[in-house]
Amino acid sequence: MAVMMSDHEFEELVSEALDLIPRKFARAMDNVVVLVEARHPTQSLYGLYHGVALTSRTSNYSWSLPDTITIYREPILAHAQDAEGAREQVATTVIHEVAHHFGIDDDRLDELGWG
């Protein structure tokens, strides 16, 4: 059964999840924007990082558009058992996608329990 939540309530969950990021990492995030969308147009994803990870940037990176972290509301709410489950999945998804911004790949995230 899908969890019912307004767009604003879901965006608050994303904001809360961003607040979980340790300050030193939040300050290190560079040229990245976090978006919330209903769903990915072609895949069933909870989130997606699109950009050049901090560990891969060179001097040629300057004047680039911001990287994006997109959190997809509908798949998360469709699979959550309750509001707390949605909150936990949003937090996991945000941390997972932020980790990609820092150059951490899926294998390492699985090892760390954030897969």
Secondary structure, 3 states (H helix, E strand, C coil): CCCCCCHHHHHHHHHHHHHCCCHHHHHHCCCEEEEEECCCCCCCCCEEEECCCHHHCCHHHCCCCCEEEEEEHHHHHHHCCCHHHHHHHHHHHHHHHHHHHCCCCHHHHHHHCCC
